Amino acid sequence: MADHANAIIQDGLNDNRNMPPIQVSRFVEDMCEVNASFTIVINDDLVACAGVYPVWDGLGEAWFLASHRIFKNPITVSKAVRQGLKKIMDENNYHRVQAHVNGEWSNARRWAKLMGMEEEGVMKKFSPDKIDFIRFAKVI
């Protein structure tokens, strides 16, 4: 999984508001969990990787990394991520999965809501460059 994420980083991310590639790479390598992450491949192209990292029993931290190819198949990718998130939550007995989203990235915030997450609040100066992030969560 980390190899897929690093390939997406090398090929080009979907937006420049992500952390610098080396920071994203380290983050994803730490977050990839067996049976709790997946890759979306369309026409032999790596399009996106996603997963959930366990925080403690019942709680996980969601992550998502997309290549520039996501724009060719946004509906297909969105459906796959939504299904993958549900599967991971079911298989790992998560009652809550949360994510942090760049507060300046309106498309990502809208997409988190499409994934069934609700906005919970602002995380002030959350990133290394002191950008506010929004906490989203899906609770079942």
Secondary structure, 3 states (H helix, E strand, C coil): CHHHHHHHHHHCECCCCCCCHHHHHHHHHHHCCCCCEEEEEECCEEEEEEEEEEEECCEEEEEEEEEHHHHHCHHHHHHHHHHHHHHHHHHCCCCEEEEEEECCCHHHHHHHHHCCCEEEEEECCCCCCCCCEEEEEEEC
